[in-house]
Amino acid sequence: MPYTILYIGVLDWDLNKTDPHAEDIEKYVKSLNSEARFVHFYPVTEGYFIEINADNNSEEGPECVIVADGERIPAESINSVWYRWGVGCRKISEDEDLHTCIAKDFAWREWWSVVRSLESYLSHARWMNPLSSTGIVDCKPYQLFLAQEVGLTVPKTTITNNPEAVSKMFDKADNGRVVFKTLTRLFIPPDKQVLTREIQRDFTTQSRISITKCPAIYQELVERRSDLRITVVGDKVFPVRIDSQALDEERDRLDWRRCQEKEHLYTKVQLPESFTDKLLQFHKRAGLVFAAYDFLERGDEFIFLESNTDLSAWLWLEEFVGINVSENMARYLLGME
């Protein structure tokens, strides 16, 4: 029986195209094991089905079957799972009416209720990443807690919906400057994403009602010399320095993602062994196989910002600086690492 990898992903990343990361990983999988099967499975998409059967009278016990492109694939025949899906993938179109939005949101949540149980039916398979890990690691408050536990440096931060606590953050910050971040992704149709932005002290009075609606991240603005994107696969570390402070606009120096396609910003970098050890401690204690970490460089310090798990991108860094993430991910999925 051929080695089977199940890819749980999103079909419509960009105008109904498949995720280019999946195409790249599949290419490496085939080059390393020509007999291996790479099965695409897209929840909330026509033509993809799941069947979970429970029957006390059955001698075989609980049964789970994935149906992709008309083929029935029993859970027990799957060797590895690459999980790259989640409710965060759901984007709302500006053309959708309220009832359509409610119906689609309900469908996503129903799928999520089933998908997050698959680790039980596929406990024999190797996961990238285990669902039991990503559920908690995707929570930014937990990331900050764990980062401090392993000895990483974090910025002064308040996560709150209390305007008084936000106001105090301006006094705590060494330079009196504070940034606002959301705890989860927020997309505004048609194509706007809420990114990190600096706020002023009067934000707590002018936006008081908005602040109280839900918690958010209020963090000191760290004056850095550069940003770091550090991709980790297993125990392999791929660090890239981002020359964010060379950008023209202050908002881009604060959040370089608006200028992600500027090739000259990126260079490979060597990290101190002591810092790498702490990073890998975080990675291991979080139960992750793959993650992309964001850090700031302040002098000789590395300041932890966040860990990005299942939906993170890396292909543009492979193209620009030649890191080798995809092959190492393929090797893990094939059981070679």
Contacts in CASP RR format, 6 or more apart in sequence:
PFRMAT RR
TARGET T0000
AUTHOR 0000-0000-0000
METHOD contacts of the structure
MODEL  1
MPYTILYIGVLDWDLNKTDPHAEDIEKYVKSLNSEARFVHFYPVTEGYFI
EINADNNSEEGPECVIVADGERIPAESINSVWYRWGVGCRKISEDEDLHT
CIAKDFAWREWWSVVRSLESYLSHARWMNPLSSTGIVDCKPYQLFLAQEV
GLTVPKTTITNNPEAVSKMFDKADNGRVVFKTLTRLFIPPDKQVLTREIQ
RDFTTQSRISITKCPAIYQELVERRSDLRITVVGDKVFPVRIDSQALDEE
RDRLDWRRCQEKEHLYTKVQLPESFTDKLLQFHKRAGLVFAAYDFLERGD
EFIFLESNTDLSAWLWLEEFVGINVSENMARYLLGME
1 77 0 8 1.000
2 35 0 8 1.000
2 36 0 8 1.000
2 37 0 8 1.000
3 33 0 8 1.000
3 35 0 8 1.000
3 36 0 8 1.000
3 37 0 8 1.000
3 79 0 8 1.000
3 80 0 8 1.000
3 334 0 8 1.000
4 36 0 8 1.000
4 37 0 8 1.000
4 39 0 8 1.000
4 73 0 8 1.000
4 77 0 8 1.000
4 78 0 8 1.000
4 79 0 8 1.000
4 80 0 8 1.000
5 29 0 8 1.000
5 36 0 8 1.000
5 37 0 8 1.000
5 38 0 8 1.000
5 39 0 8 1.000
5 78 0 8 1.000
5 79 0 8 1.000
5 80 0 8 1.000
5 81 0 8 1.000
5 82 0 8 1.000
5 333 0 8 1.000
5 334 0 8 1.000
6 39 0 8 1.000
6 41 0 8 1.000
6 66 0 8 1.000
6 73 0 8 1.000
6 78 0 8 1.000
6 80 0 8 1.000
6 81 0 8 1.000
6 82 0 8 1.000
6 122 0 8 1.000
6 125 0 8 1.000
7 22 0 8 1.000
7 25 0 8 1.000
7 26 0 8 1.000
7 38 0 8 1.000
7 39 0 8 1.000
7 40 0 8 1.000
7 41 0 8 1.000
7 81 0 8 1.000
7 82 0 8 1.000
7 84 0 8 1.000
8 41 0 8 1.000
8 42 0 8 1.000
8 43 0 8 1.000
8 81 0 8 1.000
8 82 0 8 1.000
8 83 0 8 1.000
8 84 0 8 1.000
8 85 0 8 1.000
8 115 0 8 1.000
8 118 0 8 1.000
9 19 0 8 1.000
9 22 0 8 1.000
9 40 0 8 1.000
9 41 0 8 1.000
9 42 0 8 1.000
9 43 0 8 1.000
9 83 0 8 1.000
9 84 0 8 1.000
9 85 0 8 1.000
9 89 0 8 1.000
10 19 0 8 1.000
10 42 0 8 1.000
10 84 0 8 1.000
10 85 0 8 1.000
10 89 0 8 1.000
11 18 0 8 1.000
11 42 0 8 1.000
11 45 0 8 1.000
12 45 0 8 1.000
13 19 0 8 1.000
13 20 0 8 1.000
18 40 0 8 1.000
19 84 0 8 1.000
20 315 0 8 1.000
21 84 0 8 1.000
21 313 0 8 1.000
21 314 0 8 1.000
21 315 0 8 1.000
21 326 0 8 1.000
22 40 0 8 1.000
22 82 0 8 1.000
22 84 0 8 1.000
24 315 0 8 1.000
24 326 0 8 1.000
25 38 0 8 1.000
25 82 0 8 1.000
25 326 0 8 1.000
25 329 0 8 1.000
25 330 0 8 1.000
25 333 0 8 1.000
26 38 0 8 1.000
27 326 0 8 1.000
28 326 0 8 1.000
28 327 0 8 1.000
28 329 0 8 1.000
28 330 0 8 1.000
28 331 0 8 1.000
29 36 0 8 1.000
29 38 0 8 1.000
29 330 0 8 1.000
29 333 0 8 1.000
29 334 0 8 1.000
30 36 0 8 1.000
30 38 0 8 1.000
32 327 0 8 1.000
32 330 0 8 1.000
32 331 0 8 1.000
32 334 0 8 1.000
32 336 0 8 1.000
33 334 0 8 1.000
36 334 0 8 1.000
39 66 0 8 1.000
39 68 0 8 1.000
39 71 0 8 1.000
39 73 0 8 1.000
39 78 0 8 1.000
40 68 0 8 1.000
40 69 0 8 1.000
41 48 0 8 1.000
41 66 0 8 1.000
41 68 0 8 1.000
42 48 0 8 1.000
43 50 0 8 1.000
43 85 0 8 1.000
43 111 0 8 1.000
43 115 0 8 1.000
44 104 0 8 1.000
44 107 0 8 1.000
44 108 0 8 1.000
44 111 0 8 1.000
47 67 0 8 1.000
47 68 0 8 1.000
47 69 0 8 1.000
47 70 0 8 1.000
48 67 0 8 1.000
48 68 0 8 1.000
49 66 0 8 1.000
49 67 0 8 1.000
50 64 0 8 1.000
50 65 0 8 1.000
50 66 0 8 1.000
50 67 0 8 1.000
50 114 0 8 1.000
51 63 0 8 1.000
51 64 0 8 1.000
51 65 0 8 1.000
51 67 0 8 1.000
52 62 0 8 1.000
52 63 0 8 1.000
52 64 0 8 1.000
52 65 0 8 1.000
52 114 0 8 1.000
52 117 0 8 1.000
52 121 0 8 1.000
53 62 0 8 1.000
53 63 0 8 1.000
53 64 0 8 1.000
53 65 0 8 1.000
54 61 0 8 1.000
54 62 0 8 1.000
54 63 0 8 1.000
55 61 0 8 1.000
62 121 0 8 1.000
63 74 0 8 1.000
63 75 0 8 1.000
64 74 0 8 1.000
64 75 0 8 1.000
64 118 0 8 1.000
64 121 0 8 1.000
64 122 0 8 1.000
65 72 0 8 1.000
65 73 0 8 1.000
65 74 0 8 1.000
65 75 0 8 1.000
66 72 0 8 1.000
66 73 0 8 1.000
66 75 0 8 1.000
66 78 0 8 1.000
67 73 0 8 1.000
75 118 0 8 1.000
75 121 0 8 1.000
75 122 0 8 1.000
76 124 0 8 1.000
78 122 0 8 1.000
78 125 0 8 1.000
79 125 0 8 1.000
79 126 0 8 1.000
79 335 0 8 1.000
80 125 0 8 1.000
80 126 0 8 1.000
80 127 0 8 1.000
80 128 0 8 1.000
80 332 0 8 1.000
80 333 0 8 1.000
80 334 0 8 1.000
80 335 0 8 1.000
81 118 0 8 1.000
81 122 0 8 1.000
81 125 0 8 1.000
81 126 0 8 1.000
81 127 0 8 1.000
81 128 0 8 1.000
82 128 0 8 1.000
82 329 0 8 1.000
82 333 0 8 1.000
83 127 0 8 1.000
83 128 0 8 1.000
83 129 0 8 1.000
83 131 0 8 1.000
83 134 0 8 1.000
83 310 0 8 1.000
84 310 0 8 1.000
84 311 0 8 1.000
85 115 0 8 1.000
85 310 0 8 1.000
86 112 0 8 1.000
86 115 0 8 1.000
86 310 0 8 1.000
86 311 0 8 1.000
87 108 0 8 1.000
87 109 0 8 1.000
87 112 0 8 1.000
88 184 0 8 1.000
88 185 0 8 1.000
88 311 0 8 1.000
89 311 0 8 1.000
90 104 0 8 1.000
90 105 0 8 1.000
90 108 0 8 1.000
91 187 0 8 1.000
91 189 0 8 1.000
92 101 0 8 1.000
92 104 0 8 1.000
92 187 0 8 1.000
92 189 0 8 1.000
93 189 0 8 1.000
93 190 0 8 1.000
94 189 0 8 1.000
94 190 0 8 1.000
96 104 0 8 1.000
115 131 0 8 1.000
116 131 0 8 1.000
118 131 0 8 1.000
119 127 0 8 1.000
119 130 0 8 1.000
119 131 0 8 1.000
119 132 0 8 1.000
126 332 0 8 1.000
126 333 0 8 1.000
126 335 0 8 1.000
127 289 0 8 1.000
128 289 0 8 1.000
128 290 0 8 1.000
128 329 0 8 1.000
128 332 0 8 1.000
128 333 0 8 1.000
129 287 0 8 1.000
129 288 0 8 1.000
129 289 0 8 1.000
129 290 0 8 1.000
129 291 0 8 1.000
129 309 0 8 1.000
129 310 0 8 1.000
130 287 0 8 1.000
130 289 0 8 1.000
133 286 0 8 1.000
133 287 0 8 1.000
133 288 0 8 1.000
134 288 0 8 1.000
134 309 0 8 1.000
134 310 0 8 1.000
136 142 0 8 1.000
137 143 0 8 1.000
137 146 0 8 1.000
137 286 0 8 1.000
137 287 0 8 1.000
137 288 0 8 1.000
137 291 0 8 1.000
137 307 0 8 1.000
137 309 0 8 1.000
138 309 0 8 1.000
139 183 0 8 1.000
140 159 0 8 1.000
140 183 0 8 1.000
140 217 0 8 1.000
140 306 0 8 1.000
141 159 0 8 1.000
141 183 0 8 1.000
143 304 0 8 1.000
143 306 0 8 1.000
143 307 0 8 1.000
144 154 0 8 1.000
144 157 0 8 1.000
144 159 0 8 1.000
144 304 0 8 1.000
146 282 0 8 1.000
146 285 0 8 1.000
146 286 0 8 1.000
147 154 0 8 1.000
147 282 0 8 1.000
147 304 0 8 1.000
148 154 0 8 1.000
149 285 0 8 1.000
150 278 0 8 1.000
150 281 0 8 1.000
150 282 0 8 1.000
150 285 0 8 1.000
151 278 0 8 1.000
152 278 0 8 1.000
152 279 0 8 1.000
152 282 0 8 1.000
152 302 0 8 1.000
152 304 0 8 1.000
153 301 0 8 1.000
153 302 0 8 1.000
153 303 0 8 1.000
153 304 0 8 1.000
154 303 0 8 1.000
154 304 0 8 1.000
155 219 0 8 1.000
155 220 0 8 1.000
155 222 0 8 1.000
155 296 0 8 1.000
155 303 0 8 1.000
155 304 0 8 1.000
155 305 0 8 1.000
156 169 0 8 1.000
156 172 0 8 1.000
156 173 0 8 1.000
156 174 0 8 1.000
156 219 0 8 1.000
156 220 0 8 1.000
157 217 0 8 1.000
157 218 0 8 1.000
157 219 0 8 1.000
157 220 0 8 1.000
158 165 0 8 1.000
158 166 0 8 1.000
158 168 0 8 1.000
158 169 0 8 1.000
158 172 0 8 1.000
158 217 0 8 1.000
158 218 0 8 1.000
158 219 0 8 1.000
159 183 0 8 1.000
159 215 0 8 1.000
159 216 0 8 1.000
159 217 0 8 1.000
159 218 0 8 1.000
160 166 0 8 1.000
160 215 0 8 1.000
160 216 0 8 1.000
160 218 0 8 1.000
161 211 0 8 1.000
161 212 0 8 1.000
161 213 0 8 1.000
161 214 0 8 1.000
161 215 0 8 1.000
161 216 0 8 1.000
162 211 0 8 1.000
162 212 0 8 1.000
163 204 0 8 1.000
163 205 0 8 1.000
163 208 0 8 1.000
163 211 0 8 1.000
163 212 0 8 1.000
164 204 0 8 1.000
165 218 0 8 1.000
166 178 0 8 1.000
166 203 0 8 1.000
166 204 0 8 1.000
166 211 0 8 1.000
166 218 0 8 1.000
167 201 0 8 1.000
167 204 0 8 1.000
169 178 0 8 1.000
169 218 0 8 1.000
169 219 0 8 1.000
169 220 0 8 1.000
170 176 0 8 1.000
170 177 0 8 1.000
170 178 0 8 1.000
170 201 0 8 1.000
172 220 0 8 1.000
173 220 0 8 1.000
173 221 0 8 1.000
174 220 0 8 1.000
175 220 0 8 1.000
175 221 0 8 1.000
175 223 0 8 1.000
176 220 0 8 1.000
176 221 0 8 1.000
177 198 0 8 1.000
177 220 0 8 1.000
177 221 0 8 1.000
178 198 0 8 1.000
178 199 0 8 1.000
178 218 0 8 1.000
178 219 0 8 1.000
178 220 0 8 1.000
178 221 0 8 1.000
179 196 0 8 1.000
179 197 0 8 1.000
179 198 0 8 1.000
179 199 0 8 1.000
179 218 0 8 1.000
179 219 0 8 1.000
179 220 0 8 1.000
179 221 0 8 1.000
179 254 0 8 1.000
180 196 0 8 1.000
180 197 0 8 1.000
180 198 0 8 1.000
180 199 0 8 1.000
180 203 0 8 1.000
180 216 0 8 1.000
180 217 0 8 1.000
180 218 0 8 1.000
181 196 0 8 1.000
181 216 0 8 1.000
181 217 0 8 1.000
181 219 0 8 1.000
182 194 0 8 1.000
182 216 0 8 1.000
182 217 0 8 1.000
183 215 0 8 1.000
183 216 0 8 1.000
183 217 0 8 1.000
185 193 0 8 1.000
186 193 0 8 1.000
186 194 0 8 1.000
187 193 0 8 1.000
187 194 0 8 1.000
188 194 0 8 1.000
195 255 0 8 1.000
195 257 0 8 1.000
195 258 0 8 1.000
196 254 0 8 1.000
196 255 0 8 1.000
197 251 0 8 1.000
197 254 0 8 1.000
197 255 0 8 1.000
198 221 0 8 1.000
198 251 0 8 1.000
198 254 0 8 1.000
199 218 0 8 1.000
203 211 0 8 1.000
204 211 0 8 1.000
221 254 0 8 1.000
222 296 0 8 1.000
222 298 0 8 1.000
222 303 0 8 1.000
223 298 0 8 1.000
224 244 0 8 1.000
224 245 0 8 1.000
224 296 0 8 1.000
224 297 0 8 1.000
224 298 0 8 1.000
224 303 0 8 1.000
225 245 0 8 1.000
225 297 0 8 1.000
225 298 0 8 1.000
225 299 0 8 1.000
226 241 0 8 1.000
226 242 0 8 1.000
226 243 0 8 1.000
226 244 0 8 1.000
226 245 0 8 1.000
226 296 0 8 1.000
226 297 0 8 1.000
227 241 0 8 1.000
227 242 0 8 1.000
227 244 0 8 1.000
227 256 0 8 1.000
227 294 0 8 1.000
227 295 0 8 1.000
227 296 0 8 1.000
227 297 0 8 1.000
228 239 0 8 1.000
228 240 0 8 1.000
228 241 0 8 1.000
228 242 0 8 1.000
228 269 0 8 1.000
228 293 0 8 1.000
228 294 0 8 1.000
228 295 0 8 1.000
228 296 0 8 1.000
228 297 0 8 1.000
228 302 0 8 1.000
229 239 0 8 1.000
229 240 0 8 1.000
229 242 0 8 1.000
229 292 0 8 1.000
229 293 0 8 1.000
229 294 0 8 1.000
229 317 0 8 1.000
230 237 0 8 1.000
230 238 0 8 1.000
230 239 0 8 1.000
230 240 0 8 1.000
230 271 0 8 1.000
230 279 0 8 1.000
230 292 0 8 1.000
230 293 0 8 1.000
230 294 0 8 1.000
230 295 0 8 1.000
231 237 0 8 1.000
231 238 0 8 1.000
231 239 0 8 1.000
231 240 0 8 1.000
231 290 0 8 1.000
231 291 0 8 1.000
231 292 0 8 1.000
231 293 0 8 1.000
231 312 0 8 1.000
231 314 0 8 1.000
231 317 0 8 1.000
231 323 0 8 1.000
231 325 0 8 1.000
232 238 0 8 1.000
232 279 0 8 1.000
232 280 0 8 1.000
232 283 0 8 1.000
232 288 0 8 1.000
232 290 0 8 1.000
232 291 0 8 1.000
232 292 0 8 1.000
232 293 0 8 1.000
233 289 0 8 1.000
233 290 0 8 1.000
233 325 0 8 1.000
233 328 0 8 1.000
233 329 0 8 1.000
233 332 0 8 1.000
233 337 0 8 1.000
234 283 0 8 1.000
234 288 0 8 1.000
234 289 0 8 1.000
234 290 0 8 1.000
234 328 0 8 1.000
234 332 0 8 1.000
234 337 0 8 1.000
235 280 0 8 1.000
235 283 0 8 1.000
236 328 0 8 1.000
237 271 0 8 1.000
237 276 0 8 1.000
237 279 0 8 1.000
237 280 0 8 1.000
238 314 0 8 1.000
238 317 0 8 1.000
238 323 0 8 1.000
238 324 0 8 1.000
238 325 0 8 1.000
239 268 0 8 1.000
239 269 0 8 1.000
239 270 0 8 1.000
239 271 0 8 1.000
240 266 0 8 1.000
240 267 0 8 1.000
240 268 0 8 1.000
240 269 0 8 1.000
240 317 0 8 1.000
240 321 0 8 1.000
240 323 0 8 1.000
241 266 0 8 1.000
241 267 0 8 1.000
241 268 0 8 1.000
241 269 0 8 1.000
241 297 0 8 1.000
242 256 0 8 1.000
242 265 0 8 1.000
242 266 0 8 1.000
243 264 0 8 1.000
243 265 0 8 1.000
243 266 0 8 1.000
243 267 0 8 1.000
244 252 0 8 1.000
244 253 0 8 1.000
244 256 0 8 1.000
244 265 0 8 1.000
245 253 0 8 1.000
246 265 0 8 1.000
247 253 0 8 1.000
247 256 0 8 1.000
247 259 0 8 1.000
247 262 0 8 1.000
247 265 0 8 1.000
251 258 0 8 1.000
252 258 0 8 1.000
252 259 0 8 1.000
256 265 0 8 1.000
259 265 0 8 1.000
260 316 0 8 1.000
261 316 0 8 1.000
263 320 0 8 1.000
266 317 0 8 1.000
266 320 0 8 1.000
266 321 0 8 1.000
267 321 0 8 1.000
268 321 0 8 1.000
268 322 0 8 1.000
268 323 0 8 1.000
271 279 0 8 1.000
271 302 0 8 1.000
275 302 0 8 1.000
279 293 0 8 1.000
282 307 0 8 1.000
283 291 0 8 1.000
286 307 0 8 1.000
288 307 0 8 1.000
288 309 0 8 1.000
289 332 0 8 1.000
290 309 0 8 1.000
290 310 0 8 1.000
290 312 0 8 1.000
290 329 0 8 1.000
290 332 0 8 1.000
291 307 0 8 1.000
291 308 0 8 1.000
291 309 0 8 1.000
291 312 0 8 1.000
292 307 0 8 1.000
292 308 0 8 1.000
292 312 0 8 1.000
292 313 0 8 1.000
292 314 0 8 1.000
293 304 0 8 1.000
293 305 0 8 1.000
293 306 0 8 1.000
293 307 0 8 1.000
293 308 0 8 1.000
294 305 0 8 1.000
294 306 0 8 1.000
294 308 0 8 1.000
295 302 0 8 1.000
295 303 0 8 1.000
295 304 0 8 1.000
295 305 0 8 1.000
296 302 0 8 1.000
296 303 0 8 1.000
296 305 0 8 1.000
297 303 0 8 1.000
314 323 0 8 1.000
314 325 0 8 1.000
314 326 0 8 1.000
315 326 0 8 1.000
317 323 0 8 1.000
317 325 0 8 1.000
318 324 0 8 1.000
318 325 0 8 1.000
318 326 0 8 1.000
328 337 0 8 1.000
331 337 0 8 1.000
END
